[in-house]
Amino acid sequence: MSVMGTWVVGVVADDALEEARRRFPDAAGAHGAWPESSADMSQWRERFEPAGLFDETPERPSRTDEIVRFAEAVERVRNDETEADEFQDYLLNAVPQQESEGLFCAAVPRGDGAAALMWGLGLDTMLRLPGCCGQFLFDVAQVRAALPAAEQALVLHPPRRAHVAARIRLWLDEMADDPNCDTDDLIDGPLRVLRYAARTGVGAVGLTLWY
């Protein structure tokens, strides 16, 4: 049976955000936060970057091995608290229910849109994105604080954009079942929502879900 990976980035009203933090304090605290051990970011860099083969003639792993290793690392660092599913379901009902300036949704059969974008951008840029691996929960002050880094990561000049889009396509070809995924929307959608949230004075949430 095929599964659907869904990445949702949406605006959320203050009262819903506060209620989520009150009802699910552990999940809300972990959501979008790098694990405590990542205080030394070099440790997490080692998990995301492919290691060479330790023999007399080190070789770079194949592109497929690199992609699979990265995907596994993304899964390891995301929030896996026992209440995380209920917490995400609550927030899913709190964001707009139709795609608009305030909602971005990437549904990829057997794929992970957030991980695809992060791999496309590369490790250094990925680590500047708000939250952790596509997950975040920001009130309006946090949205506005995170926006400059998000713009730096996602506003791409044409040659850089073409390079990122090509890497996203490689990821999707290897890890997903959707040759028609809109790479432009994957790059532009999350930033569109964050800008809208900052402009209108509301919070924003990033959710990664599997169905």
N, C-alpha and C positions, 0 to 999 in steps of 0.2 A: 504494500500500500504506500503510495506516495505521500510525502509530507510537504507542507507549505511553510516556508519561513517568511515571517512578516515583520517588517521594521516600520514602526509608527512613530512619527515625530509630530506632536500636536500641542496647541496652546491649552492651558488649563486655568480655570478661575481660582482665585485665592482661596475661597472657602473649600473647594474640592481638594486643593493641594494640602491645606492645613488638616483636613479630615483624613487624608491618606496618611499623613505623618503621625496623626494621633492614633489611628486604628492599627497601623502597621509600622510601629517605630523601628523594629529591627530591619525589616525589608526596605523601608524608606531610607534608613541610614546607610545601608549597603548598596542601594541602587545607584549605579553610576560612580561608585567610589572604587578606586584601585585597592586591592587588598593591602592590609597594613604592611606586609612584607615588602611592598613595592616602594617603601620609603627610599630604598636603594634601587633606583630605576634600572641600574645596570643588570640587576637580576632578571627583571622582566624583559629587558632587551635581549638577553640570552635566550629566553623562551620563545620570543617572536622571530629572532633572526636565525636562519639556517646555519648550522655548524658545518665546517668542512669535514671531509673524511680523514681521520687521523692515521694516515699511513705515510709512506715515504714521498708520495706525490699527491698531496691534498687536492681534492676536486670539489667544485661547487655542486651541491645536490641538484637533481633535475628540477625543472620548473614545477612539475607535478608534486614532487616531494616538498618543495618550498611552500606551495599553496596549502597542502594538507597539514603541514606542521603549523602554519599560521592559523588555520581554522581551528585546530585542536587547542592552540594557546588561547584564542578568543573565548572558546567555551570554558576553559579552566578559570578565567579571571572574572567572568560574569557572575552576577548575584545568583547564588543557589540556595538562599535561605528557604526554609520549609514553607513560609508564608508568601514567597515571592510571586507565585502564580495568582493567588487571590488578590494580592496587592496590584499586580499588573492588570488583572481583569477589572478591578475597581477604576483604575486610571483610564483604561480603554473606554469605559463608559462615560468618562468625564471630558474627553477631548471631543472636538466637533465630529459629527457622524457622517459628514460628507466632505470629500476632498476640496480644499479651498486654500486661501493664503494661510489659514491657521491649521492646516492638516496636510501632512505628507505621509503616504503609505506606499511601501515597496513590498509587494507579495511575489515571492520567487519560489516556484516549485523546487523542492529539495535544495534550496539555496538560502543564503544569508546575505541580504542586501547591505547591512551595516559592515560586515566583514569584507565583502567585496569592495566597498568604497575605501575602507581603511587600507586594504592591501594595494589598491590602485594608487592611493596617495603616497604610500611608503611609510616606513616606521616613524621617522622623525616628524613628519607632518601629522600622522595619526595620533601621536602622543600629545599634540597641541589641541586636538579636538576636545570640546567640552565633554565632561562625564567620562565614562569608561566603556569602550566597545559598543557604542550605540545606545547606551543606557544613561539617562540622567533625569533628575527631578529638580527644577529650578523655579524659585519664585522670581518676580520681575527684577529685583536687584541682582540676583545671580545671573539671569538672562543677560542683562546689560553688561555685567562684568565679563561674561564668557564670549560675548559677541565679537570683540576685536580679534580674538584668537581664531574663532570660527571663520571669520572673513579672511583672515590671513591664510588659512588652510584651504578654503573652498572657492575663493575668487581667483580663477586661473586664467592666465594669458593663453592664447590659442595653442602654441606649441606644447606647453605644459598640459593643457586640457586634453589634447589629443593623446599624449603619452599616458595620462591617468585613465582615459577612456579605454585605451588599448589594453592596459593592465586589468581593468575591471572585466573586460570581455574575456580575457584569458582565464580569469578566476571563474566566471560564470560557465565558460565552456567546460571547465574541469569539475566544478562543484555543484552545478545546478542543472535544471531541465528546462531552461527558458531562453532560447536563442534570441527572443525578441525583447528582452528587458531593456528599458529606456535608460541608457547610461547617463544621458544629459539630466534627466529628472533625478537620478540617484545622486548626482553631484550638486544640483541646484536646490532640490526640494527641502532638505533639512535647514539650509541657511535661510531660505524664504520664510520658513516658519519662525525661526529665531528672530529674524528682523521684524516680522509682524508682531511677535510677542513684545519685543522691546518698544516698538512704536505705539502699541495700544495699551501697554502697561499691565500685562498679564504674565503668568508663569508659562513654563513649557516642560514637556516630558518626552523622553525617548524610551521606547519600549521595544524589546525584541521577543517575538512570540513564535511558537511552533504549533501547527495544527495538523 
